């Protein structure tokens, strides 16, 4: 482990490093967001700006094959996200654009 | 279900009172047209869309850093 990262003592310290940065957020209900993180709290409520949301819609197909997911995308200027829907938060690197 | 309205009040649980409700997809929720002033329990709210001009992002970030 890198000793210089001992400034991070608990999980929220890691999110703290991402303030004012673009983050990727995974939400319940097959939703994902990216946005610039401005605030968070102990409930994982988030305030994000310049947000793009993608929703995966899966059509169930008979025969046990994976349904094909279609993505819907929405953009918003400023968004409050309730913490109980948040699954994960991580830094967002633009190079990692998903191509599917 | 998406709703727009005028925010009248919010409490510590993020329960919301909204006036002048407009349901975004009226055809799917016709029963919502009857009442225009709503009390909404905070726990069912998934997210709230805001206008960027109403939010002081610097203030938010400072407050978050402080604790």
Backbone of each chain as nested JSON, in Angstrom:
{
  "chains": [
    {"id": "A", "residues": [
      {"number": 1, "name": "UNK", "atoms": {"N": [0.837, -1.189, 0.0], "CA": [0.0, 0.0, 0.0], "C": [0.878, 1.246, 0.0]}},
      {"number": 2, "name": "UNK", "atoms": {"N": [0.484, 2.241, -0.679], "CA": [1.247, 3.485, -0.793], "C": [1.091, 4.291, 0.493]}},
      {"number": 3, "name": "UNK", "atoms": {"N": [2.164, 4.509, 1.257], "CA": [2.051, 5.207, 2.539], "C": [1.595, 6.658, 2.382]}},
      {"number": 4, "name": "UNK", "atoms": {"N": [1.812, 7.272, 1.227], "CA": [1.433, 8.676, 1.09], "C": [-0.067, 8.853, 1.011]}},
      {"number": 5, "name": "UNK", "atoms": {"N": [-0.826, 7.771, 0.848], "CA": [-2.277, 7.915, 0.781], "C": [-2.9, 7.698, 2.147]}},
      {"number": 6, "name": "UNK", "atoms": {"N": [-2.123, 7.817, 3.227], "CA": [-2.673, 7.59, 4.562], "C": [-3.615, 8.708, 4.96]}},
      {"number": 7, "name": "UNK", "atoms": {"N": [-3.726, 9.79, 4.15], "CA": [-4.699, 10.833, 4.413], "C": [-6.115, 10.323, 4.261]}},
      {"number": 8, "name": "UNK", "atoms": {"N": [-6.292, 9.243, 3.566], "CA": [-7.624, 8.666, 3.404], "C": [-7.839, 7.678, 4.535]}},
      {"number": 9, "name": "UNK", "atoms": {"N": [-8.787, 8.005, 5.417], "CA": [-9.0, 7.124, 6.555], "C": [-10.321, 6.386, 6.489]}},
      {"number": 10, "name": "UNK", "atoms": {"N": [-11.288, 6.975, 5.786], "CA": [-12.571, 6.302, 5.697], "C": [-13.137, 6.509, 4.292]}},
      {"number": 11, "name": "UNK", "atoms": {"N": [-14.126, 5.723, 3.907], "CA": [-14.629, 5.785, 2.527], "C": [-15.013, 7.192, 2.08]}},
      {"number": 12, "name": "UNK", "atoms": {"N": [-15.577, 8.005, 2.973], "CA": [-16.006, 9.33, 2.529], "C": [-14.835, 10.231, 2.183]}},
      {"number": 13, "name": "UNK", "atoms": {"N": [-13.668, 9.945, 2.725], "CA": [-12.494, 10.728, 2.348], "C": [-12.192, 10.551, 0.871]}},
      {"number": 14, "name": "UNK", "atoms": {"N": [-12.483, 9.358, 0.363], "CA": [-12.216, 9.095, -1.055], "C": [-13.156, 9.917, -1.931]}},
      {"number": 15, "name": "UNK", "atoms": {"N": [-14.404, 10.016, -1.52], "CA": [-15.363, 10.82, -2.284], "C": [-14.993, 12.293, -2.163]}},
      {"number": 16, "name": "UNK", "atoms": {"N": [-14.492, 12.669, -0.999], "CA": [-14.103, 14.057, -0.756], "C": [-13.089, 14.54, -1.794]}},
      {"number": 17, "name": "UNK", "atoms": {"N": [-12.181, 13.616, -2.192], "CA": [-11.183, 13.97, -3.195], "C": [-11.821, 14.302, -4.528]}},
      {"number": 18, "name": "UNK", "atoms": {"N": [-13.042, 13.811, -4.757], "CA": [-13.693, 14.009, -6.052], "C": [-14.567, 15.257, -6.117]}},
      {"number": 19, "name": "UNK", "atoms": {"N": [-14.629, 16.04, -5.034], "CA": [-15.428, 17.279, -5.09], "C": [-14.926, 18.177, -6.214]}},
      {"number": 20, "name": "UNK", "atoms": {"N": [-15.861, 18.785, -6.937], "CA": [-15.585, 19.623, -8.109], "C": [-15.069, 18.835, -9.295]}},
      {"number": 21, "name": "UNK", "atoms": {"N": [-15.008, 17.53, -9.157], "CA": [-14.554, 16.715, -10.283], "C": [-15.753, 15.98, -10.862]}},
      {"number": 22, "name": "UNK", "atoms": {"N": [-15.547, 15.479, -12.091], "CA": [-16.615, 14.676, -12.692], "C": [-16.585, 13.274, -12.091]}},
      {"number": 23, "name": "UNK", "atoms": {"N": [-17.767, 12.801, -11.702], "CA": [-17.86, 11.453, -11.137], "C": [-18.856, 10.626, -11.923]}},
      {"number": 24, "name": "UNK", "atoms": {"N": [-18.72, 9.341, -11.772], "CA": [-19.651, 8.383, -12.337], "C": [-20.418, 7.781, -11.179]}},
      {"number": 25, "name": "UNK", "atoms": {"N": [-21.746, 7.744, -11.278], "CA": [-22.59, 7.249, -10.196], "C": [-23.466, 6.136, -10.74]}},
      {"number": 26, "name": "UNK", "atoms": {"N": [-23.489, 5.015, -10.057], "CA": [-24.387, 3.94, -10.428], "C": [-25.556, 3.969, -9.457]}},
      {"number": 27, "name": "UNK", "atoms": {"N": [-26.784, 3.919, -9.993], "CA": [-27.984, 3.999, -9.174], "C": [-28.799, 2.733, -9.305]}},
      {"number": 28, "name": "UNK", "atoms": {"N": [-29.689, 2.522, -8.341], "CA": [-30.628, 1.406, -8.444], "C": [-31.563, 1.624, -9.626]}},
      {"number": 29, "name": "UNK", "atoms": {"N": [-32.057, 0.535, -10.17], "CA": [-32.953, 0.637, -11.315], "C": [-32.208, 0.773, -12.626]}},
      {"number": 30, "name": "UNK", "atoms": {"N": [-30.989, 0.19, -12.693], "CA": [-30.209, 0.185, -13.938], "C": [-30.001, 1.59, -14.484]}},
      {"number": 31, "name": "UNK", "atoms": {"N": [-29.702, 2.534, -13.578], "CA": [-29.448, 3.891, -14.031], "C": [-28.016, 4.286, -13.72]}},
      {"number": 32, "name": "UNK", "atoms": {"N": [-27.459, 5.082, -14.594], "CA": [-26.108, 5.587, -14.352], "C": [-26.085, 7.07, -14.633]}},
      {"number": 33, "name": "UNK", "atoms": {"N": [-25.246, 7.781, -13.904], "CA": [-25.13, 9.223, -14.118], "C": [-23.666, 9.576, -14.235]}},
      {"number": 34, "name": "UNK", "atoms": {"N": [-23.362, 10.632, -14.978], "CA": [-22.097, 11.303, -14.732], "C": [-22.407, 12.776, -14.511]}},
      {"number": 35, "name": "UNK", "atoms": {"N": [-21.625, 13.398, -13.632], "CA": [-21.854, 14.807, -13.356], "C": [-20.724, 15.334, -12.51]}},
      {"number": 36, "name": "UNK", "atoms": {"N": [-20.682, 16.658, -12.342], "CA": [-19.665, 17.273, -11.51], "C": [-20.189, 17.314, -10.085]}},
      {"number": 37, "name": "UNK", "atoms": {"N": [-19.434, 16.728, -9.17], "CA": [-19.878, 16.587, -7.789], "C": [-19.667, 17.879, -7.013]}},
      {"number": 38, "name": "UNK", "atoms": {"N": [-20.753, 18.415, -6.438], "CA": [-20.609, 19.633, -5.644], "C": [-20.809, 19.399, -4.164]}},
      {"number": 39, "name": "UNK", "atoms": {"N": [-21.637, 18.431, -3.807], "CA": [-21.884, 18.195, -2.388], "C": [-22.362, 16.778, -2.169]}},
      {"number": 40, "name": "UNK", "atoms": {"N": [-22.08, 16.278, -0.963], "CA": [-22.612, 14.978, -0.561], "C": [-22.773, 15.031, 0.948]}},
      {"number": 41, "name": "UNK", "atoms": {"N": [-23.477, 14.028, 1.506], "CA": [-23.573, 13.953, 2.963], "C": [-23.539, 12.499, 3.392]}},
      {"number": 42, "name": "UNK", "atoms": {"N": [-23.762, 12.269, 4.682], "CA": [-23.652, 10.923, 5.231], "C": [-24.666, 9.941, 4.683]}},
      {"number": 43, "name": "UNK", "atoms": {"N": [-25.742, 10.444, 4.083], "CA": [-26.723, 9.542, 3.484], "C": [-26.369, 9.201, 2.052]}},
      {"number": 44, "name": "UNK", "atoms": {"N": [-25.262, 9.783, 1.555], "CA": [-24.907, 9.687, 0.139], "C": [-25.87, 10.466, -0.749]}},
      {"number": 45, "name": "UNK", "atoms": {"N": [-26.667, 11.387, -0.176], "CA": [-27.34, 12.363, -1.023], "C": [-26.258, 13.112, -1.796]}},
      {"number": 46, "name": "UNK", "atoms": {"N": [-26.524, 13.436, -3.045], "CA": [-25.503, 14.075, -3.882], "C": [-26.09, 15.298, -4.566]}},
      {"number": 47, "name": "UNK", "atoms": {"N": [-25.249, 16.3, -4.794], "CA": [-25.632, 17.381, -5.689], "C": [-24.64, 17.39, -6.844]}},
      {"number": 48, "name": "UNK", "atoms": {"N": [-25.169, 17.272, -8.054], "CA": [-24.331, 17.181, -9.244], "C": [-24.769, 18.23, -10.249]}},
      {"number": 49, "name": "UNK", "atoms": {"N": [-23.829, 18.764, -11.021], "CA": [-24.212, 19.668, -12.101], "C": [-23.76, 19.086, -13.43]}},
      {"number": 50, "name": "UNK", "atoms": {"N": [-24.355, 19.615, -14.497], "CA": [-23.99, 19.188, -15.848], "C": [-24.079, 17.676, -15.962]}},
      {"number": 51, "name": "UNK", "atoms": {"N": [-25.256, 17.165, -15.655], "CA": [-25.464, 15.731, -15.465], "C": [-25.949, 15.082, -16.742]}},
      {"number": 52, "name": "UNK", "atoms": {"N": [-25.438, 13.905, -17.022], "CA": [-26.039, 13.076, -18.066], "C": [-26.45, 11.754, -17.45]}},
      {"number": 53, "name": "UNK", "atoms": {"N": [-27.695, 11.379, -17.63], "CA": [-28.198, 10.13, -17.07], "C": [-28.44, 9.131, -18.181]}},
      {"number": 54, "name": "UNK", "atoms": {"N": [-28.04, 7.889, -17.954], "CA": [-28.388, 6.822, -18.897], "C": [-29.198, 5.77, -18.177]}},
      {"number": 55, "name": "UNK", "atoms": {"N": [-30.281, 5.364, -18.812], "CA": [-31.149, 4.33, -18.262], "C": [-31.078, 3.134, -19.189]}},
      {"number": 56, "name": "UNK", "atoms": {"N": [-30.82, 1.955, -18.627], "CA": [-30.828, 0.737, -19.432], "C": [-32.227, 0.167, -19.425]}},
      {"number": 57, "name": "UNK", "atoms": {"N": [-32.787, -0.026, -20.593], "CA": [-34.1, -0.666, -20.683], "C": [-33.912, -2.009, -21.347]}},
      {"number": 58, "name": "UNK", "atoms": {"N": [-34.272, -3.07, -20.631], "CA": [-34.025, -4.411, -21.139], "C": [-35.333, -5.037, -21.574]}},
      {"number": 59, "name": "UNK", "atoms": {"N": [-35.378, -5.468, -22.832], "CA": [-36.548, -6.212, -23.287], "C": [-36.317, -7.683, -23.011]}},
      {"number": 60, "name": "UNK", "atoms": {"N": [-37.161, -8.3, -22.217], "CA": [-36.964, -9.733, -21.976], "C": [-37.264, -10.532, -23.238]}},
      {"number": 61, "name": "UNK", "atoms": {"N": [-36.373, -11.449, -23.558], "CA": [-36.555, -12.259, -24.765], "C": [-36.712, -13.703, -24.353]}},
      {"number": 62, "name": "UNK", "atoms": {"N": [-37.681, -14.39, -24.946], "CA": [-37.933, -15.793, -24.617], "C": [-36.739, -16.653, -24.986]}},
      {"number": 63, "name": "UNK", "atoms": {"N": [-36.6, -17.785, -24.314], "CA": [-35.545, -18.728, -24.675], "C": [-34.322, -18.578, -23.799]}},
      {"number": 64, "name": "UNK", "atoms": {"N": [-34.416, -17.731, -22.771], "CA": [-33.316, -17.666, -21.826], "C": [-32.127, -16.851, -22.312]}},
      {"number": 65, "name": "UNK", "atoms": {"N": [-32.215, -16.246, -23.492], "CA": [-31.095, -15.419, -23.956], "C": [-31.13, -14.068, -23.252]}},
      {"number": 66, "name": "UNK", "atoms": {"N": [-30.013, -13.392, -23.182], "CA": [-29.976, -12.055, -22.597], "C": [-30.808, -11.103, -23.435]}},
      {"number": 67, "name": "UNK", "atoms": {"N": [-31.661, -10.326, -22.78], "CA": [-32.402, -9.306, -23.522], "C": [-31.46, -8.208, -23.991]}},
      {"number": 68, "name": "UNK", "atoms": {"N": [-31.764, -7.629, -25.115], "CA": [-30.953, -6.514, -25.595], "C": [-31.328, -5.262, -24.845]}},
      {"number": 69, "name": "UNK", "atoms": {"N": [-30.329, -4.57, -24.285], "CA": [-30.616, -3.349, -23.545], "C": [-30.52, -2.147, -24.454]}},
      {"number": 70, "name": "UNK", "atoms": {"N": [-31.473, -1.279, -24.327], "CA": [-31.336, -0.004, -25.038], "C": [-31.082, 1.088, -24.011]}},
      {"number": 71, "name": "UNK", "atoms": {"N": [-30.317, 2.07, -24.387], "CA": [-29.998, 3.146, -23.474], "C": [-30.801, 4.387, -23.814]}},
      {"number": 72, "name": "UNK", "atoms": {"N": [-31.303, 5.005, -22.778], "CA": [-31.917, 6.326, -22.954], "C": [-31.058, 7.315, -22.222]}},
      {"number": 73, "name": "UNK", "atoms": {"N": [-30.928, 8.471, -22.768], "CA": [-30.034, 9.428, -22.139], "C": [-30.744, 10.749, -21.899]}},
      {"number": 74, "name": "UNK", "atoms": {"N": [-30.49, 11.362, -20.746], "CA": [-31.1, 12.659, -20.456], "C": [-30.023, 13.563, -19.906]}},
      {"number": 75, "name": "UNK", "atoms": {"N": [-30.172, 14.844, -20.154], "CA": [-29.192, 15.778, -19.605], "C": [-29.88, 16.776, -18.693]}},
      {"number": 76, "name": "UNK", "atoms": {"N": [-29.2, 17.166, -17.602], "CA": [-29.765, 18.11, -16.656], "C": [-28.692, 19.047, -16.163]}},
      {"number": 77, "name": "UNK", "atoms": {"N": [-29.104, 20.29, -15.868], "CA": [-28.126, 21.277, -15.392], "C": [-27.688, 21.003, -13.978]}},
      {"number": 78, "name": "UNK", "atoms": {"N": [-28.635, 20.746, -13.098], "CA": [-28.343, 20.638, -11.666], "C": [-29.297, 19.619, -11.069]}},
      {"number": 79, "name": "UNK", "atoms": {"N": [-28.747, 18.68, -10.326], "CA": [-29.558, 17.571, -9.854], "C": [-29.234, 17.226, -8.414]}},
      {"number": 80, "name": "UNK", "atoms": {"N": [-30.286, 17.017, -7.615], "CA": [-30.124, 16.444, -6.287], "C": [-30.499, 14.975, -6.393]}},
      {"number": 81, "name": "UNK", "atoms": {"N": [-29.646, 14.095, -5.9], "CA": [-29.91, 12.657, -5.943], "C": [-30.04, 12.144, -4.526]}},
      {"number": 82, "name": "UNK", "atoms": {"N": [-31.138, 11.424, -4.24], "CA": [-31.337, 10.902, -2.897], "C": [-30.409, 9.721, -2.641]}},
      {"number": 83, "name": "UNK", "atoms": {"N": [-29.817, 9.709, -1.452], "CA": [-28.756, 8.756, -1.17], "C": [-29.153, 7.295, -1.209]}},
      {"number": 84, "name": "UNK", "atoms": {"N": [-30.423, 6.99, -0.887], "CA": [-30.754, 5.572, -0.788], "C": [-30.792, 4.87, -2.143]}},
      {"number": 85, "name": "UNK", "atoms": {"N": [-30.716, 5.646, -3.233], "CA": [-30.669, 5.012, -4.546], "C": [-29.263, 4.803, -5.083]}},
      {"number": 86, "name": "UNK", "atoms": {"N": [-28.264, 5.326, -4.36], "CA": [-26.893, 5.31, -4.88], "C": [-26.223, 3.969, -4.577]}},
      {"number": 87, "name": "UNK", "atoms": {"N": [-25.67, 3.338, -5.603], "CA": [-24.915, 2.095, -5.423], "C": [-23.427, 2.378, -5.342]}},
      {"number": 88, "name": "UNK", "atoms": {"N": [-22.886, 3.118, -6.323], "CA": [-21.469, 3.441, -6.237], "C": [-21.171, 4.809, -6.835]}},
      {"number": 89, "name": "UNK", "atoms": {"N": [-20.053, 5.386, -6.367], "CA": [-19.563, 6.662, -6.875], "C": [-18.083, 6.478, -7.181]}},
      {"number": 90, "name": "UNK", "atoms": {"N": [-17.678, 6.871, -8.384], "CA": [-16.248, 6.8, -8.65], "C": [-15.846, 7.943, -9.585]}},
      {"number": 91, "name": "UNK", "atoms": {"N": [-14.539, 8.146, -9.733], "CA": [-14.063, 9.183, -10.635], "C": [-14.391, 8.797, -12.06]}},
      {"number": 92, "name": "UNK", "atoms": {"N": [-14.608, 9.789, -12.878], "CA": [-14.993, 9.539, -14.259], "C": [-13.886, 10.016, -15.171]}},
      {"number": 93, "name": "UNK", "atoms": {"N": [-13.322, 9.098, -15.919], "CA": [-12.275, 9.452, -16.863], "C": [-12.855, 9.44, -18.263]}},
      {"number": 94, "name": "UNK", "atoms": {"N": [-12.804, 10.562, -18.94], "CA": [-13.467, 10.675, -20.234], "C": [-12.984, 9.651, -21.248]}},
      {"number": 95, "name": "UNK", "atoms": {"N": [-11.742, 9.193, -21.098], "CA": [-11.243, 8.222, -22.072], "C": [-12.005, 6.92, -22.016]}},
      {"number": 96, "name": "UNK", "atoms": {"N": [-12.637, 6.67, -20.855], "CA": [-13.305, 5.388, -20.709], "C": [-14.73, 5.435, -21.237]}},
      {"number": 97, "name": "UNK", "atoms": {"N": [-14.969, 6.076, -22.366], "CA": [-16.327, 6.116, -22.922], "C": [-16.749, 4.72, -23.3]}},
      {"number": 98, "name": "UNK", "atoms": {"N": [-17.932, 4.325, -22.79], "CA": [-18.403, 2.995, -23.151], "C": [-18.917, 3.035, -24.573]}},
      {"number": 99, "name": "UNK", "atoms": {"N": [-18.601, 1.993, -25.32], "CA": [-18.915, 2.043, -26.737], "C": [-20.114, 1.203, -27.11]}},
      {"number": 100, "name": "UNK", "atoms": {"N": [-20.735, 0.49, -26.148], "CA": [-21.946, -0.262, -26.455], "C": [-23.128, 0.617, -26.162]}}
    ]},
    {"id": "B", "residues": [
      {"number": 1, "name": "UNK", "atoms": {"N": [-42.657, 8.435, -12.295], "CA": [-43.587, 9.576, -12.212], "C": [-42.775, 10.849, -11.994]}},
      {"number": 2, "name": "UNK", "atoms": {"N": [-42.931, 11.802, -12.866], "CA": [-42.207, 13.064, -12.749], "C": [-43.177, 14.21, -12.597]}},
      {"number": 3, "name": "UNK", "atoms": {"N": [-42.858, 15.102, -11.677], "CA": [-43.746, 16.218, -11.346], "C": [-42.957, 17.512, -11.36]}},
      {"number": 4, "name": "UNK", "atoms": {"N": [-43.558, 18.584, -11.888], "CA": [-42.985, 19.902, -11.658], "C": [-43.929, 20.693, -10.764]}},
      {"number": 5, "name": "UNK", "atoms": {"N": [-43.382, 21.617, -9.992], "CA": [-44.224, 22.418, -9.112], "C": [-43.396, 23.478, -8.433]}},
      {"number": 6, "name": "UNK", "atoms": {"N": [-44.085, 24.324, -7.654], "CA": [-43.41, 25.376, -6.901], "C": [-43.125, 24.848, -5.509]}},
      {"number": 7, "name": "UNK", "atoms": {"N": [-41.879, 24.892, -5.098], "CA": [-41.482, 24.365, -3.8], "C": [-41.948, 25.293, -2.696]}},
      {"number": 8, "name": "UNK", "atoms": {"N": [-42.873, 24.799, -1.865], "CA": [-43.409, 25.631, -0.79], "C": [-42.594, 25.455, 0.48]}},
      {"number": 9, "name": "UNK", "atoms": {"N": [-42.28, 24.186, 0.821], "CA": [-41.443, 23.973, 1.997], "C": [-40.777, 22.611, 1.954]}},
      {"number": 10, "name": "UNK", "atoms": {"N": [-39.692, 22.506, 2.727], "CA": [-38.964, 21.246, 2.881], "C": [-38.633, 21.113, 4.355]}},
      {"number": 11, "name": "UNK", "atoms": {"N": [-38.665, 19.863, 4.878], "CA": [-38.28, 19.728, 6.276], "C": [-37.033, 18.854, 6.403]}},
      {"number": 12, "name": "UNK", "atoms": {"N": [-36.692, 18.512, 7.636], "CA": [-35.448, 17.787, 7.879], "C": [-35.429, 16.415, 7.235]}},
      {"number": 13, "name": "UNK", "atoms": {"N": [-36.597, 15.821, 7.014], "CA": [-36.655, 14.508, 6.364], "C": [-36.713, 14.643, 4.853]}},
      {"number": 14, "name": "UNK", "atoms": {"N": [-36.618, 15.879, 4.377], "CA": [-36.77, 16.155, 2.954], "C": [-38.169, 15.843, 2.457]}},
      {"number": 15, "name": "UNK", "atoms": {"N": [-39.159, 15.827, 3.384], "CA": [-40.555, 15.841, 2.956], "C": [-40.794, 17.18, 2.268]}},
      {"number": 16, "name": "UNK", "atoms": {"N": [-41.6, 17.16, 1.205], "CA": [-41.742, 18.332, 0.351], "C": [-43.202, 18.731, 0.235]}},
      {"number": 17, "name": "UNK", "atoms": {"N": [-43.467, 20.027, 0.322], "CA": [-44.78, 20.543, -0.046], "C": [-44.638, 21.288, -1.375]}},
      {"number": 18, "name": "UNK", "atoms": {"N": [-45.455, 20.877, -2.341], "CA": [-45.389, 21.472, -3.676], "C": [-46.731, 22.075, -4.055]}},
      {"number": 19, "name": "UNK", "atoms": {"N": [-46.708, 23.255, -4.659], "CA": [-47.913, 23.892, -5.201], "C": [-47.897, 23.846, -6.718]}},
      {"number": 20, "name": "UNK", "atoms": {"N": [-49.082, 23.981, -7.277], "CA": [-49.217, 24.104, -8.735], "C": [-48.568, 22.943, -9.466]}},
      {"number": 21, "name": "UNK", "atoms": {"N": [-48.971, 21.743, -9.041], "CA": [-48.383, 20.526, -9.591], "C": [-48.706, 20.388, -11.073]}},
      {"number": 22, "name": "UNK", "atoms": {"N": [-47.717, 19.989, -11.845], "CA": [-47.941, 19.599, -13.226], "C": [-47.286, 18.242, -13.431]}},
      {"number": 23, "name": "UNK", "atoms": {"N": [-48.078, 17.239, -13.765], "CA": [-47.527, 15.897, -13.971], "C": [-46.977, 15.809, -15.393]}},
      {"number": 24, "name": "UNK", "atoms": {"N": [-45.761, 15.276, -15.535], "CA": [-45.088, 15.331, -16.826], "C": [-45.675, 14.381, -17.857]}},
      {"number": 25, "name": "UNK", "atoms": {"N": [-46.267, 13.286, -17.426], "CA": [-46.806, 12.331, -18.387], "C": [-48.255, 12.076, -18.011]}},
      {"number": 26, "name": "UNK", "atoms": {"N": [-49.109, 13.062, -18.243], "CA": [-50.471, 13.041, -17.695], "C": [-51.272, 11.82, -18.099]}},
      {"number": 27, "name": "UNK", "atoms": {"N": [-51.041, 11.325, -19.298], "CA": [-51.875, 10.211, -19.781], "C": [-51.659, 8.952, -18.963]}},
      {"number": 28, "name": "UNK", "atoms": {"N": [-50.465, 8.819, -18.382], "CA": [-50.215, 7.616, -17.597], "C": [-50.699, 7.748, -16.153]}},
      {"number": 29, "name": "UNK", "atoms": {"N": [-50.884, 8.96, -15.713], "CA": [-51.287, 9.154, -14.311], "C": [-52.474, 10.094, -14.237]}},
      {"number": 30, "name": "UNK", "atoms": {"N": [-53.613, 9.719, -14.785], "CA": [-54.766, 10.644, -14.829], "C": [-55.3, 10.99, -13.451]}},
      {"number": 31, "name": "UNK", "atoms": {"N": [-55.11, 10.084, -12.477], "CA": [-55.65, 10.335, -11.145], "C": [-54.923, 11.463, -10.436]}},
      {"number": 32, "name": "UNK", "atoms": {"N": [-53.787, 11.88, -10.962], "CA": [-53.021, 12.939, -10.308], "C": [-53.541, 14.326, -10.65]}},
      {"number": 33, "name": "UNK", "atoms": {"N": [-54.462, 14.405, -11.609], "CA": [-54.874, 15.726, -12.067], "C": [-55.764, 16.434, -11.056]}},
      {"number": 34, "name": "UNK", "atoms": {"N": [-56.374, 15.673, -10.125], "CA": [-57.389, 16.251, -9.249], "C": [-56.812, 17.253, -8.27]}},
      {"number": 35, "name": "UNK", "atoms": {"N": [-55.637, 16.942, -7.72], "CA": [-55.107, 17.765, -6.636], "C": [-53.899, 18.536, -7.13]}},
      {"number": 36, "name": "UNK", "atoms": {"N": [-53.825, 19.806, -6.746], "CA": [-52.735, 20.634, -7.247], "C": [-51.689, 20.978, -6.194]}},
      {"number": 37, "name": "UNK", "atoms": {"N": [-52.018, 20.75, -4.92], "CA": [-51.047, 21.038, -3.861], "C": [-50.715, 19.751, -3.144]}},
      {"number": 38, "name": "UNK", "atoms": {"N": [-49.464, 19.394, -3.103], "CA": [-49.085, 18.071, -2.614], "C": [-48.126, 18.125, -1.451]}},
      {"number": 39, "name": "UNK", "atoms": {"N": [-48.293, 17.129, -0.553], "CA": [-47.271, 16.794, 0.425], "C": [-46.655, 15.472, -0.007]}},
      {"number": 40, "name": "UNK", "atoms": {"N": [-45.344, 15.423, -0.118], "CA": [-44.665, 14.224, -0.605], "C": [-43.68, 13.734, 0.448]}},
      {"number": 41, "name": "UNK", "atoms": {"N": [-43.78, 12.463, 0.816], "CA": [-42.86, 11.901, 1.8], "C": [-41.462, 11.826, 1.204]}},
      {"number": 42, "name": "UNK", "atoms": {"N": [-40.478, 12.281, 1.973], "CA": [-39.12, 12.384, 1.449], "C": [-38.541, 11.074, 0.95]}},
      {"number": 43, "name": "UNK", "atoms": {"N": [-38.905, 9.959, 1.621], "CA": [-38.258, 8.689, 1.3], "C": [-38.614, 8.17, -0.087]}},
      {"number": 44, "name": "UNK", "atoms": {"N": [-39.717, 8.655, -0.677], "CA": [-40.073, 8.146, -2.007], "C": [-39.469, 8.976, -3.125]}},
      {"number": 45, "name": "UNK", "atoms": {"N": [-38.881, 10.106, -2.769], "CA": [-38.296, 10.959, -3.795], "C": [-36.999, 10.327, -4.272]}},
      {"number": 46, "name": "UNK", "atoms": {"N": [-36.892, 10.133, -5.595], "CA": [-35.654, 9.563, -6.112], "C": [-34.664, 10.686, -6.384]}},
      {"number": 47, "name": "UNK", "atoms": {"N": [-35.121, 11.751, -7.023], "CA": [-34.226, 12.862, -7.278], "C": [-35.009, 14.124, -7.559]}},
      {"number": 48, "name": "UNK", "atoms": {"N": [-34.327, 15.239, -7.425], "CA": [-34.938, 16.539, -7.628], "C": [-34.087, 17.302, -8.632]}},
      {"number": 49, "name": "UNK", "atoms": {"N": [-34.741, 17.77, -9.697], "CA": [-34.016, 18.539, -10.692], "C": [-34.126, 20.011, -10.352]}},
      {"number": 50, "name": "UNK", "atoms": {"N": [-32.996, 20.708, -10.374], "CA": [-32.963, 22.116, -9.98], "C": [-32.432, 22.964, -11.123]}},
      {"number": 51, "name": "UNK", "atoms": {"N": [-32.691, 24.282, -11.027], "CA": [-32.073, 25.206, -11.967], "C": [-30.697, 25.598, -11.457]}},
      {"number": 52, "name": "UNK", "atoms": {"N": [-29.719, 25.56, -12.32], "CA": [-28.347, 25.816, -11.89], "C": [-28.212, 27.189, -11.245]}},
      {"number": 53, "name": "UNK", "atoms": {"N": [-29.02, 28.143, -11.69], "CA": [-28.869, 29.514, -11.175], "C": [-29.277, 29.603, -9.703]}},
      {"number": 54, "name": "UNK", "atoms": {"N": [-30.042, 28.608, -9.22], "CA": [-30.485, 28.636, -7.835], "C": [-29.462, 28.049, -6.882]}},
      {"number": 55, "name": "UNK", "atoms": {"N": [-28.423, 27.44, -7.42], "CA": [-27.498, 26.698, -6.577], "C": [-26.139, 27.371, -6.568]}},
      {"number": 56, "name": "UNK", "atoms": {"N": [-25.634, 27.655, -5.389], "CA": [-24.287, 28.197, -5.243], "C": [-23.34, 27.017, -5.041]}},
      {"number": 57, "name": "UNK", "atoms": {"N": [-22.691, 26.588, -6.109], "CA": [-21.9, 25.366, -6.029], "C": [-20.695, 25.535, -5.114]}},
      {"number": 58, "name": "UNK", "atoms": {"N": [-20.135, 26.728, -5.088], "CA": [-18.98, 26.963, -4.226], "C": [-19.362, 26.785, -2.767]}},
      {"number": 59, "name": "UNK", "atoms": {"N": [-20.526, 27.336, -2.418], "CA": [-21.011, 27.215, -1.053], "C": [-21.234, 25.755, -0.688]}},
      {"number": 60, "name": "UNK", "atoms": {"N": [-21.8, 24.99, -1.663], "CA": [-22.058, 23.576, -1.43], "C": [-20.765, 22.83, -1.157]}},
      {"number": 61, "name": "UNK", "atoms": {"N": [-19.764, 23.112, -1.996], "CA": [-18.506, 22.378, -1.851], "C": [-17.834, 22.712, -0.528]}},
      {"number": 62, "name": "UNK", "atoms": {"N": [-17.831, 23.987, -0.162], "CA": [-17.213, 24.363, 1.104], "C": [-17.927, 23.713, 2.277]}},
      {"number": 63, "name": "UNK", "atoms": {"N": [-19.246, 23.74, 2.23], "CA": [-20.014, 23.141, 3.329], "C": [-19.746, 21.649, 3.433]}},
      {"number": 64, "name": "UNK", "atoms": {"N": [-19.601, 20.997, 2.278], "CA": [-19.339, 19.56, 2.285], "C": [-17.972, 19.275, 2.882]}},
      {"number": 65, "name": "UNK", "atoms": {"N": [-16.985, 20.105, 2.494], "CA": [-15.642, 19.855, 3.015], "C": [-15.595, 20.029, 4.518]}},
      {"number": 66, "name": "UNK", "atoms": {"N": [-16.368, 21.006, 5.0], "CA": [-16.316, 21.275, 6.426], "C": [-16.906, 20.157, 7.251]}},
      {"number": 67, "name": "UNK", "atoms": {"N": [-17.87, 19.477, 6.74], "CA": [-18.319, 18.34, 7.538], "C": [-19.749, 17.979, 7.351]}}
    ]}
  ]
}
